[in-house]
Structures are given as structure tokens and as C-alpha cells.
Amino acid sequence: MHQTIEFATRHYILCGGFIAVIFMWLNFEIKHNLSGFKFISAQEVAHLVNQEGAKLLDLRSKDAFGKGHITGASCKTIKSAKEAQALGLDKNAPVVLVCENGQNASKAASLLKAEGYSRIHILKEGIVGWQNANFPLVN
């Protein structure tokens, strides 16, 4: 125990950084688990679409969507509760949100959750993750 305290006092910046990283990681995990939606891999998306008929909502711009998207995806904008209400999808069916890199879909997922959608998923790493998993895009 004495050695640990001595190390911490001599390397307080390193220890402080380590504690900060642990705190940020825990904060992310807690927020992620309480959000009501989950990030899933490209393989899990393919399974949801093929086995359960999940709806794919591509949140990217129409230009980006036109350059390549996942087969069966719809190009949608969900930036407000009104846009979430207008989707008219089955609120108990699986919905997969796709953005460029997996970072921007959280706000849309929160809006859908507030509208009563219960099975919301976000493609981990977005369309980039889809391509990295060697899945095809269509124009």
C-alpha cells in the first residue's frame, strides 16, 4: 500500500489522467446502457433485416445516400419530434439508424424513443462500419 501511495504522489499527472479516463469510460457506459437503444455491428444489422424485417433509416444527406447506401434503406431526416412522428412505422418493429460514422444517430434515436419506438438500433461505425465489414452498397 505504501508503494502505491508513493507512486501516486510521484506520478500524480499520470494517475490523474488514468482516473479521468476511467471516469469518462464509466460515464459513457452508463449513458449508453440507459439510453434505450443499442449500437450493433454490420453483421447484426444484416441479421435483423433478413430475419426480422428491420427498417433501415439512412440519416445522411440525400447526396451521400445517392453515392451509396444499404439495400432497402430509406433516406430520412429525423431532427425533430415532428419528423419522428411522421415516419409512421410500427413502433414495436426493429428500426436501424445509419449515419456516416455511427456518431450522429444518437439524437435521432432519442427522438424515436420519445415517440414510443421500442426496438431502436444504431449501426456501429455507421456506413463506414458497413463498408469495413465488406458489405455492399447500392446507388
N, C-alpha and C positions, 0 to 999 in steps of 0.2 A: 504494500500500500504506500509506503514511504517513497518508493521509486516512482510510482505513478504520479504522486503529487510533485515530486522533484522534476519529472519530465514535463508535466503540465506547466509548471512555473517557468521552466527554461524555454519551452516552445509554446507559449501562450497563443501566438498567432496561428500556428498550425492547429492547435486544439480548438481554438475558437472557430476556425474555418470548418473543421470536422463537425463540430456541434451545429453550426449553421447549415451545413449540407444535410445532416440527419434531420434537422427541423424542417427544412424545405421538402425533403422526401416524404416525411410523415404527413405534412400538410397536403401535399399532392395526393397521397394515397387516401387520406380521409375524404378530401373533396371528391376524388374520383369514385370512391365507394358509396358516397351519399348522393351522388348526382342523379341516379335513376337510369342511367344509360351506360353502355359499356363499349370500350374500344375492342374491335375484333379484327382478326387477320384476314387477308385476302382469301385464304382457304375457307375460313368460317363464313365469309360473305357468300362465296360460291355455294357452300352447303345450304345456307339459309335461302338463297334464291332458288336453287334446284329442288330442295326438299320441302320447303315451307312457303314458297311463292313470295318471298320478301320483296317489298317495293324498294327500288333504288332511287334515291333523290340526289342528283348531282347539283351541288350548290355553287359550282364555279360559274364564271361568266359564260354567256352564250358563245362567245368567240372561242374560249378554251374548250367548251363542250363540243363545238364543231370540229375542233382539231383532233379529238379522240375522246371517247367515253366508253364506259362499260355497257355491253349489250343489255338492252332493256331499261337502261337508266332514263329518267326524265330530268330535264334541266329545270330546276325550280329555285326561286329565291324565297328564303324564309328569314326575313329581317324584322318581322313584327308579328304580334298575336293575330292580326287580321289575315296575314298571309298564311299562317299556320292553320287557321280556321278554314280557309278557302281550299285547302288540299282535298278535303272530302274523302280521305282514306279511312279504312277500317282501323279504329283506334286500338284494337287488340291484335292486329296483324303485325308481323315484323317489318320495321322500316329501317333501312340502312342509309345513312347520310355519307356522302362522298364530297370531299373538298380537295384542294390541291395537295396538302401535306398532312392532313389529319388534325390540324390545329384550329381551324376556323369553324368547324361544325358544332362545337360545344354550345354556342349561343342558340343556334337553330334547334339543337336537341333540347335545350332548356325550355324554349318556346313550345315545342311539341309536347313535352312532358306537362307543361302548364295547361295545355289543351286536352289532356287526358290520354295521350298516347302512352301505352304501357310497355311496348317492346321496341325501344329505340336503340339502335346500334350505330357506331361511327367506325368507318373503315380506318383502321390504324395506319398511319402514314399516308392516308388519302390515295389519290390516283397514283402517286409516286410509289406507294407500297404495293398497289395492284401491279404496276409495271415491273417492280423489282421481284415480284413473285412469278414473273413471266406469264401473266395472264394477258389475253389480247384486248385491244381497244378497237372500236369501230368508229367510222366517221359518219 
